């Protein structure tokens, strides 16, 4: 069995060495590298098409990502080539991103917990975000017409609502795949009509796919609702980022919401498990056991069994009812991901671009250079217990040095 992998996917040899011979492709020699491969493992930066694959003898195409819009799914199905993905691998990291962005952008000393979070899309990431906010006492509603309620453990805790009702929430967060066909296609599903329905002071977050938003309609939101706060991790026509929009949004990042160290490890584990199932081989390895062997820590010690909801429930017993609790939460979370610093860095990378090609190259460079962050469940062991933290830092002191460039 010949396994051909993207060279930047971690733990490939640790997981796949017993399944066959491992090789790594280069983009410039991809066609030649592919000829002898039985299993191909890619990331989202490798966009496959039928022309590239038609002369291969692939048995499995795998992607170490949650999304699959970079794969020719119809062609693969027609040619009986199964697809393995890592759905849900980065859900916790995305939830971290949304939570920290929302907390950091909220004005005032205390974020009121009578606000409502509206989710468009309720898959792995949407559910992780919902668990975060519900654990802090927020109301949550979601719109997902394709949802299989059988996959939810406690569906009665969550409120399904209409698209219009969700869009009227205080915080609107998007977590859908990018689809171009069907009754509920998501391509440019957020246009003028949807943005007009949003509150004037909405906090709008998109950490799914950039092209679910219509660019001109997004400009409408920014122009006509100046109190709105917009967080974009993904961009219309990505990686060709619109510089006008880049400089107007509150938080801007280069498609890294799901970039965590454990998320990357988890993606490789899920791809390994999927390939083993297709090949009829027992999956004997897991991220926890590999990390335990490598760094001498138990599975729980590295935070792999601690859910976001459980962690925040422990950290926030007062449910954000005091200033100290709010300050403490941000003190714990900002070292993991500082959205203002990331925004300044991203803008600095793109502000000197001379043309569209330069923007694309700089966007890809920023994304590639991003340092993988730990997840909340991992950091609690490093930050120390709640009663050991210094609660003397005020909210204004905490965020005072984090202000965006004017």
C-alpha positions as CSV (number, residue, x, y, z in Angstrom):
1,X,0.0,0.0,0.0
2,X,1.5,3.3,-1.1
3,X,0.4,6.3,0.9
4,X,1.0,9.8,-0.6
5,X,0.6,12.7,1.8
6,X,0.9,16.4,2.1
7,X,4.2,17.0,3.9
8,X,2.7,19.4,6.4
9,X,0.2,17.1,8.0
10,X,1.5,16.1,11.4
11,X,1.9,12.6,12.8
12,X,1.5,10.9,9.4
13,X,4.3,8.4,10.0
14,X,3.2,7.8,13.6
15,X,-0.3,6.8,12.5
16,X,0.2,5.3,9.0
17,X,3.6,3.6,9.1
18,X,2.0,0.2,9.7
19,X,-0.5,0.6,6.8
20,X,2.1,1.0,4.0
21,X,4.9,2.9,2.5
22,X,4.7,6.7,3.0
23,X,5.7,9.3,0.6
24,X,5.2,13.1,0.5
25,X,4.2,15.1,-2.6
26,X,5.4,18.5,-3.8
27,X,3.0,20.7,-5.7
28,X,5.3,21.0,-8.6
29,X,5.7,17.2,-9.0
30,X,2.2,16.2,-7.9
31,X,1.1,14.5,-11.1
32,X,4.2,12.3,-11.2
33,X,4.0,11.6,-7.4
34,X,0.4,10.5,-7.8
35,X,0.9,7.7,-10.3
36,X,1.9,5.0,-7.8
37,X,-0.3,6.1,-4.9
38,X,-3.1,4.0,-3.4
39,X,-4.1,6.5,-0.7
40,X,-3.9,10.2,-1.2
41,X,-4.0,12.5,1.9
42,X,-4.3,16.3,1.3
43,X,-5.2,19.5,3.0
44,X,-7.5,22.3,1.8
45,X,-4.6,24.1,0.0
46,X,-4.5,21.2,-2.5
47,X,-7.6,21.7,-4.8
48,X,-8.2,18.5,-6.7
49,X,-10.1,18.1,-10.0
50,X,-10.9,15.2,-12.3
51,X,-8.2,16.0,-14.7
52,X,-5.6,15.6,-12.0
53,X,-6.9,12.3,-10.8
54,X,-8.1,10.5,-14.0
55,X,-4.9,8.6,-14.6
56,X,-4.4,7.5,-11.0
57,X,-5.1,4.2,-9.3
58,X,-6.3,5.6,-6.0
59,X,-8.3,3.5,-3.6
60,X,-8.9,6.3,-1.1
61,X,-8.8,10.1,-1.2
62,X,-8.5,11.6,2.3
63,X,-8.4,15.2,3.5
64,X,-7.1,16.2,7.0
65,X,-9.7,19.0,7.1
66,X,-13.4,19.4,8.2
67,X,-14.4,20.8,4.8
68,X,-14.4,18.9,1.5
69,X,-15.1,21.7,-1.0
70,X,-11.6,21.3,-2.5
71,X,-12.4,17.8,-3.6
72,X,-14.3,16.7,-6.8
73,X,-16.8,14.7,-4.8
74,X,-19.2,13.9,-7.7
75,X,-16.4,12.6,-9.8
76,X,-14.9,10.5,-7.0
77,X,-18.3,9.0,-6.3
78,X,-18.8,8.2,-10.0
79,X,-15.4,6.4,-10.0
80,X,-16.1,4.5,-6.8
81,X,-13.2,6.2,-4.9
82,X,-14.2,6.6,-1.3
83,X,-13.5,9.9,0.5
84,X,-12.3,10.2,4.1
85,X,-12.4,13.6,5.9
86,X,-11.8,14.9,9.4
87,X,-15.2,16.4,10.2
88,X,-15.2,18.0,13.6
89,X,-11.4,17.9,14.1
90,X,-11.3,21.7,14.6
91,X,-14.6,22.3,16.2
92,X,-13.1,23.1,19.6
93,X,-10.6,25.6,18.1
94,X,-13.4,27.3,16.2
95,X,-15.5,27.6,19.4
96,X,-12.4,29.1,21.1
97,X,-12.1,31.7,18.3
98,X,-15.8,32.7,18.4
99,X,-15.9,32.9,22.2
100,X,-12.7,35.0,22.6
101,X,-13.7,37.3,19.7
102,X,-17.1,37.9,21.2
103,X,-15.8,38.6,24.7
104,X,-13.0,40.8,23.5
105,X,-15.3,43.0,21.3
106,X,-18.1,43.5,23.8
107,X,-18.1,47.1,25.2
108,X,-18.3,47.7,28.9
109,X,-17.1,46.0,32.0
110,X,-19.5,43.0,31.9
111,X,-21.0,41.1,29.0
112,X,-24.7,40.7,29.8
113,X,-25.8,37.1,29.7
114,X,-29.3,37.9,28.6
115,X,-28.0,38.2,25.0
116,X,-28.9,35.6,22.4
117,X,-26.5,33.8,20.1
118,X,-27.9,32.8,16.8
119,X,-26.1,30.1,14.8
120,X,-26.5,29.4,11.1
121,X,-25.3,25.8,10.8
122,X,-25.4,23.4,13.6
123,X,-22.8,20.7,12.8
124,X,-19.7,20.0,14.8
125,X,-18.4,23.6,15.0
126,X,-21.9,25.1,15.6
127,X,-22.6,22.7,18.4
128,X,-19.2,23.4,20.1
129,X,-19.9,27.1,19.9
130,X,-23.4,26.6,21.4
131,X,-22.0,24.6,24.2
132,X,-19.5,27.4,25.1
133,X,-22.2,30.1,25.2
134,X,-24.8,28.0,26.9
135,X,-22.3,27.1,29.7
136,X,-22.0,30.8,30.3
137,X,-25.7,31.4,30.6
138,X,-26.5,32.7,27.1
139,X,-29.6,31.9,25.1
140,X,-28.8,29.9,21.9
141,X,-30.9,29.4,18.8
142,X,-29.9,27.8,15.5
143,X,-31.0,27.4,11.9
144,X,-30.0,24.2,10.1
145,X,-32.7,22.7,7.9
146,X,-30.5,19.7,7.0
147,X,-29.8,18.8,10.6
148,X,-30.1,15.2,11.7
149,X,-31.5,15.4,15.2
150,X,-30.4,11.9,15.8
151,X,-26.8,13.2,16.1
152,X,-27.7,15.4,19.1
153,X,-27.5,14.0,22.6
154,X,-29.8,16.5,24.2
155,X,-31.7,18.3,21.4
156,X,-34.2,19.7,23.9
157,X,-31.6,22.0,25.3
158,X,-31.3,23.9,22.1
159,X,-33.9,25.9,20.2
160,X,-34.3,25.5,16.5
161,X,-35.5,28.7,14.9
162,X,-36.2,30.2,11.5
163,X,-33.5,31.8,9.5
164,X,-35.0,35.2,10.1
165,X,-35.2,34.7,13.8
166,X,-31.6,33.6,14.1
167,X,-30.4,36.6,12.0
168,X,-32.1,38.9,14.5
169,X,-29.9,37.7,17.4
170,X,-27.4,39.8,19.3
171,X,-24.6,37.6,18.0
172,X,-24.8,35.9,14.7
173,X,-22.2,33.2,13.9
174,X,-22.0,31.3,10.7
175,X,-20.9,27.6,10.7
176,X,-22.0,26.1,7.4
177,X,-20.2,24.2,4.6
178,X,-20.0,25.8,1.2
179,X,-22.5,24.2,-1.2
180,X,-23.6,25.4,-4.7
181,X,-26.7,23.3,-5.3
182,X,-29.9,22.1,-3.6
183,X,-32.7,23.8,-1.9
184,X,-30.4,25.1,0.9
185,X,-27.3,25.9,-1.1
186,X,-25.1,28.1,1.0
187,X,-23.2,30.0,-1.7
188,X,-23.9,33.7,-1.1
189,X,-26.8,32.9,1.2
190,X,-26.1,36.0,3.2
191,X,-27.0,39.0,0.9
192,X,-28.6,42.4,1.3
193,X,-31.9,40.9,2.5
194,X,-30.3,38.9,5.3
195,X,-28.0,41.7,6.5
196,X,-31.0,44.1,6.6
197,X,-32.7,41.7,9.0
198,X,-29.8,42.0,11.5
199,X,-29.7,44.3,14.4
200,X,-28.0,47.7,14.0
201,X,-25.5,46.7,16.7
202,X,-25.1,43.0,15.7
203,X,-21.9,41.1,16.3
204,X,-21.5,39.1,13.1
205,X,-18.9,36.3,12.9
206,X,-18.0,34.2,10.0
207,X,-15.6,31.3,10.6
208,X,-17.0,28.9,8.0
209,X,-16.5,29.7,4.3
210,X,-16.0,33.1,2.8
211,X,-18.3,32.7,-0.1
212,X,-21.4,32.1,2.0
213,X,-21.4,35.9,2.2
214,X,-22.0,38.2,-0.8
215,X,-19.2,40.7,-0.9
216,X,-21.3,43.7,-2.0
217,X,-23.9,42.9,0.7
218,X,-21.2,42.8,3.3
219,X,-20.1,46.2,2.3
220,X,-23.7,47.3,2.7
221,X,-23.7,46.1,6.3
222,X,-20.4,47.9,7.1
223,X,-21.7,51.1,5.5
224,X,-25.2,51.2,6.8
225,X,-24.9,49.7,10.2
226,X,-21.8,51.5,11.8
227,X,-22.5,50.1,15.2
228,X,-22.2,46.5,13.9
229,X,-19.1,44.6,14.8
230,X,-17.9,42.2,12.1
231,X,-15.4,39.3,12.7
232,X,-14.1,37.6,9.5
233,X,-11.8,34.6,9.5
234,X,-12.9,33.7,6.0
235,X,-13.4,36.0,3.0
236,X,-15.5,36.3,-0.1
237,X,-13.4,35.2,-3.1
238,X,-10.7,34.0,-0.7
239,X,-7.7,34.2,-0.9
240,X,-8.3,37.4,-2.9
241,X,-9.1,39.5,0.2
242,X,-10.9,42.8,-0.4
243,X,-8.7,45.3,1.3
244,X,-11.5,47.8,1.8
245,X,-13.4,45.3,3.9
246,X,-10.2,44.1,5.6
247,X,-9.7,47.6,7.0
248,X,-13.3,48.1,8.1
249,X,-14.0,44.9,10.1
250,X,-13.4,44.7,13.8
251,X,-11.4,41.5,13.7
252,X,-9.7,40.0,10.6
253,X,-7.7,36.8,10.4
254,X,-6.4,34.6,7.5
255,X,-8.7,31.5,7.8
256,X,-7.1,30.3,11.0
257,X,-10.1,29.9,13.4
258,X,-9.7,26.2,13.4
259,X,-5.9,26.2,13.6
260,X,-4.9,24.5,16.9
261,X,-2.2,22.0,17.6
262,X,-4.7,19.4,18.9
263,X,-7.0,20.1,16.0
264,X,-4.3,19.2,13.6
265,X,-3.4,16.1,15.5
266,X,-7.1,15.2,15.8
267,X,-7.5,15.6,12.0
268,X,-4.7,13.0,11.3
269,X,-6.3,10.6,13.8
270,X,-9.7,10.9,12.1
271,X,-8.2,10.3,8.7
272,X,-6.3,7.3,10.0
273,X,-9.5,5.9,11.6
274,X,-11.4,6.4,8.4
275,X,-8.8,4.7,6.2
276,X,-8.5,1.8,8.6
277,X,-12.3,1.3,8.4
278,X,-12.3,1.3,4.6
279,X,-9.4,-1.2,4.5
280,X,-10.9,-3.5,7.1
281,X,-8.0,-2.9,9.5
282,X,-8.3,-2.3,13.2
283,X,-7.3,1.2,14.3
284,X,-4.9,0.7,17.1
285,X,-3.5,4.2,17.6
286,X,-4.9,7.5,19.0
287,X,-3.7,11.0,19.6
288,X,-3.8,10.5,23.4
289,X,-1.6,7.4,23.4
290,X,0.9,8.9,20.9
291,X,1.2,12.1,22.9
292,X,1.4,10.2,26.2
293,X,4.3,8.2,24.8
294,X,6.0,11.3,23.4
295,X,5.6,13.9,26.2
296,X,4.9,11.7,29.2
297,X,1.4,13.0,29.8
298,X,-1.9,11.2,30.2
299,X,-4.7,11.7,27.7
300,X,-6.6,13.9,30.2
301,X,-3.5,15.8,31.1
302,X,-3.2,17.2,27.6
303,X,-6.8,18.2,27.7
304,X,-8.2,15.8,25.1
305,X,-11.1,14.6,27.2
306,X,-12.1,18.0,28.6
307,X,-14.9,19.5,26.7
308,X,-15.2,23.3,26.3
309,X,-18.5,23.2,28.1
310,X,-17.0,21.3,31.1
311,X,-14.0,23.6,31.2
312,X,-15.9,26.8,31.1
313,X,-18.4,25.5,33.6
314,X,-15.5,25.0,36.0
315,X,-13.8,28.2,35.3
316,X,-16.9,30.3,35.4
317,X,-19.1,29.2,38.4
318,X,-20.4,32.8,38.7
319,X,-21.6,32.8,35.1
320,X,-20.1,36.2,34.2
321,X,-22.1,38.0,36.9
322,X,-19.1,39.9,38.2
323,X,-16.4,42.1,36.6
324,X,-13.7,39.9,38.2
325,X,-15.1,36.8,36.5
326,X,-15.1,38.6,33.1
327,X,-11.6,39.8,33.5
328,X,-10.4,36.5,34.7
329,X,-11.9,34.6,31.8
330,X,-10.2,37.0,29.3
331,X,-6.9,36.7,31.2
332,X,-7.1,32.9,30.7
333,X,-8.1,33.1,27.1
334,X,-6.2,36.0,25.5
335,X,-2.8,34.3,25.8
336,X,-4.3,31.5,23.6
337,X,-5.6,33.8,20.9
338,X,-5.3,37.6,20.9
339,X,-7.7,38.7,18.1
340,X,-6.5,42.3,18.1
341,X,-2.8,41.4,17.7
342,X,-3.7,38.9,15.0
343,X,-5.7,41.6,13.2
344,X,-2.9,44.1,13.3
345,X,-0.5,41.5,12.0
346,X,-2.8,40.4,9.2
347,X,-3.4,43.9,8.0
348,X,0.3,44.7,8.1
349,X,1.0,41.8,5.8
350,X,-1.5,43.0,3.2
351,X,-1.3,46.7,3.4
352,X,1.7,47.0,1.2
353,X,0.3,44.7,-1.5
354,X,0.5,46.2,-5.0
355,X,-1.9,44.0,-6.9
356,X,-4.3,41.0,-6.5
357,X,-1.7,38.4,-7.0
358,X,0.4,39.9,-4.2
359,X,-2.7,39.8,-2.0
360,X,-3.2,36.2,-2.7
361,X,0.4,35.3,-2.0
362,X,0.5,37.3,1.2
363,X,-2.7,35.8,2.4
364,X,-1.4,32.3,1.9
365,X,1.9,33.2,3.5
366,X,0.1,34.6,6.6
367,X,-2.0,31.5,6.9
368,X,1.0,29.2,6.4
369,X,3.1,31.0,9.0
370,X,0.4,31.0,11.7
371,X,1.6,29.5,14.9
372,X,-0.8,26.7,16.0
373,X,-2.4,27.6,19.3
374,X,-3.4,25.4,22.2
375,X,-7.1,24.8,22.9
376,X,-8.9,25.9,26.0
377,X,-9.0,22.4,27.4
378,X,-5.2,22.2,27.1
379,X,-4.4,25.6,28.6
380,X,-6.1,25.2,31.9
381,X,-3.3,22.9,33.0
382,X,-0.8,25.6,32.2
383,X,-2.7,28.6,33.5
384,X,-3.3,27.1,37.0
385,X,-6.4,26.9,39.1
386,X,-9.0,29.6,39.3
387,X,-8.1,30.6,42.9
388,X,-4.4,31.0,42.0
389,X,-5.0,33.6,39.3
390,X,-4.5,37.3,39.9
391,X,-7.8,39.0,39.7
392,X,-6.5,42.5,40.3
393,X,-6.3,43.5,36.6
394,X,-9.2,45.7,35.6
395,X,-11.1,45.2,32.3
396,X,-9.8,48.6,30.9
397,X,-6.2,47.7,31.9
398,X,-6.5,44.3,30.3
399,X,-7.6,45.5,26.9
400,X,-6.1,49.0,27.0
401,X,-2.9,48.0,25.3
402,X,-4.7,45.8,22.8
403,X,-6.5,48.5,20.9
404,X,-6.4,48.3,17.1
405,X,-4.4,50.6,15.0
406,X,-6.4,53.7,14.1
